[in-house]
């Protein structure tokens, strides 16, 4: 029986298709939108307060084998704080520095004849928020995204994508005036990217 298994393994090794692993590096620019992470519950409400909606820059390194991939992304943004009500919006610009570490797994679930591929991305994340003059805080959460990637040249591909992420509240209780309750922080984005195969 052992000889039969060894023979099957040898045949698969010789005749089976070999999937080449490849490294890639990707530069991404995203337009993001945060939900309000605190809500006024007083009689003077409703109003929400949370991070503004900044552009984000991301650098991602990944390794793919066939349709599967693993990667690590680092995102950066200078973020303001916005307070919005039915008839007003007040924005304090550039008061928070945002850095995200985002490991992910991805899978190409469809491919066109021209070489374009649809890919789903999921993974955990760690968001580091640093207020000007304050102490950094780290929030953990999860993210999911869909992307469409197409070849431009032999080693360079373009991509567009959209996704959603969620963590705990950005603000601590001492950051908020009386009457505000903290909520989960949701982020949605659309992005364009260039990926180079190494």
N, C-alpha and C positions, 0 to 999 in steps of 0.2 A: 504493500500500500504506500509506503514511504517513497518507493521508486516511482510509482505512478504520479504522486504529487510533485516530485522533483521534475518529472518529465513535463507535466502541465505548466509548471512555473517557467521552465526553460523555453517552452514554445511561446508562452505569453511574452516573455522578455524579448525574444527574437522577433516575433511577428507582430506584436501589439504596437499600436501607435505610441510614439514617445511625445509626451507633452513637455514642451520647453518652458522652463520657468524664466520669468523676466522681471527685472526691477524697473520701476518708473518713478519719476518725480513730477509733481503737478503743482502749478501755480493757479490760484483761484481768487476771483474777485466776486463778492456776494453783496447783494442788497438785502438787509435784514430788517425784521420787524419784531420787536418785543411786545408781549402783552403787558398790561399794567400788573405790577407785582404787589401792589397795595391798593386797597379800596377804602374810600371814606364811607363809613356807615352812620355818620351823624345826620341830623335832620337837614343840615345845610348841603349835603351831597346831592346827587352822586358825583364823585370825582375819583380818578385813578392816578396813581403815581408809579413810575417805573423807568427803566432805561429807555433812552431815545432809540431812534432807528438808524444806526450808523452803517456806512459801508464797512465790510470786513475783508481782510486779506488773509489768505490761507496758503500754507505750504504743506504738501502731503507727499510722503514717500510710501510706495506700496510694492508688493511682490505678487505676481499673478502666475497661476498655473492653470492653463485652459480657461474655463469660465470663472474660476474661483480666485479670490484675492484677499490679502490681508494688508493693512496699511496703518499709518499713524499720521494724523494731521495736527498742525499747530496753527491756530487762528489768532488774529490780533485786531483790535479796534480801539479807538478812542471814543468813549461813550458819554453822552450827556444824560441828564435826568429830566424827565418831562412830567408835568402834572396837567391832566386834561379833565375838563368838565363839559357839560352840554354846550356852553357858549364860549369857552376859552381854552387856551393851551399855553402853558409857560414852559420854556425849555432853558435849562442851564447847561451850556455846552462844555464838553471836555472835562468833566469832573471825575470820571471813572476810567481806569485802564482795564481792558478786558483781554485775557489770554485764555485760550481753550486748548486742552490736550485731548485729542479724539482718536483713540484706536478704533479700528473698524474691520469688519469682514464684509466682502461684497461678492455678488454673484451675477454674472451675465445671463439673463433669462430669455433674451431674444436677440437675433442678429439678422440684418438685412443682407441682400446680395451685394450691396456696395461696400460692405464691411462695417457699417454703423452698428453699434450694439447698445441695448438697453440694459442697465445695471441697477440693482438694488443694493443699498449700503445700510448697515445697522451697526450699532456699537454703543458702549458707554462713553462718558466724557467727564472731564474735570474742568470746571470753569473757575478761573482765578480772577476775582474782582479786587482792584486796588483803588480805593478812594484817594483823591489828593489830600495829603495831610493826615490820612487815616491808616488803619491796619488792614492788610489784605485778608480776604475771606475766600474759602474754596467751597464750591457747591458741586455735588455729583449728580449726574442724571443720565439720560439716554437720548439717542438721536436716531433718526431714520431718514433716508433720502432716496430719490430716484434720479438717474442721470441718463443722458443720451450722449454717446461718444462716437466720433467719426474720424477716419484718417485724413490727415492733411498732406503729410509727406511720409516717407518710409518710417521715420522714428517719431514723428510728432502727430498728435491728435488733438482735436478740439472737443469741448464738451459743454453742455448746458445741464443744469440740474435744479431741483427744488427739494426742500426738506423741512423737517420740524424737529425741535428739541425741547426738552423740559427738564428743569431742575427745581429745587426748592426756592423760597423767596430770596431775592437779592438783598433786601433790607432786613436789618435786625430790629427788634422791637424798639430799642432806644433811638433808632433813626427817624421814627415816625411820630407825628403829633397825635394827641388823643383822638379817638374816633376812627383811626385807620386800622384795618385788619390786613394781615399778610396773606399773600396767595402764591401759588406755584408760578414760576416764571416760564412762559412759553416763548419760543422763538421760531419764526418761520423765515425762510430765505429763498431767493432765486440767485443762481450763480452762473458765471461763465468761467471756463478754465482752459489752460493749455497743459497737455501731458507729454513729457518726453520719455521715450523708452530708452533705457541705458544699455 
